[in-house]
């Protein structure tokens, strides 16, 4: 396969002016707590869609083709006579990854060998998923808006069909997101194999819906408008292990004190101990006010993308880096800065110091900008406000428990 030429800037602009195409399907959840959730997801949805329907730039709109696939409502098609370049590469990656995942089941999760092959299968996952995104990238040599459109269109179709099958079987749809569906029902555990068999029997070869796991409780937060938020939820399994998606708890640009507090709050909420969750926040606030929190738990991490002197803005991590350099520290671009907001006069950036040079911390900053926002993201669903978590006013009552 001969690589096409790199697109010129004019070509990239022309591609950009074509406009965006519709992405993945998301079923918006109702905020609150849910019991007994079973999660199902498609095995590498976009990569397997491309393989199943032979979606590739060189199979697009071929003449003299004996068998074609045309996505409903579109005026283009993909030849099915011979496997395309992209589907061939993707199939190899997907099959290799699942062979490796089979090997992982035989290994101790704490072993070096497990860690090695886990990293390998993750790399293969990222590579396989990157093909779809690359096709829609304006600067790609193998750019094809039609291929990207067809891939997301079929992905939406399969997840919507799966949701319709779940409804027909009497299950409640809790949430759906691009390649996964969260279901609840009195007999969902007992009937999960029946559900999988029914969905998979209608899928093309190489595509498969899998059972990810059963979770005894699930929590979905809301937007400021009160509508359920997408891609922000926490699940707890029967061993009380949590799966957290979209919250500050999984981001490194929030301090440990905020992330630890949010994690403890989520754990209490998932165990339906909302009042105890609020007490955790209040106790953390008191500890901050009394200067009882270790500075190490207050570090906020941000990576420098260029030399500190090249920044026009006065962001906290940049100012902290400049001060450290003046003290003799060697800080290069791509260095991750762990800084603390200290007490004193001036704006936040002026009071930012790298952790080793921080001789104090500003409790109000960490309460108002770290702990409270992270906690309210969860507890607002149950009627708690920022003022109430600070001990001002009474809690107004719980929201729905699903």
JOFENHU-V606887 format. One record per helix or strand of 3 or more residues. SS is the DSSP state (@ for helix, = for strand). FROM is the first residue (numbers start at 1). TO is the last residue. If there is no record, write none. Layout:
ss={SS;SS}
from={FROM;FROM}
to={TO;TO}
This chain:
ss={@;=;@;@;@;@;@;=;=;@;=;=;=;@;@;@;@;=;@;@;=;@;=;@;@;@}
from={9;32;45;57;85;112;145;172;180;188;209;228;242;248;256;274;295;300;308;316;336;349;352;355;363;386}
to={17;42;52;59;104;135;168;177;184;200;222;236;245;250;270;289;298;303;310;326;341;351;354;357;382;389}
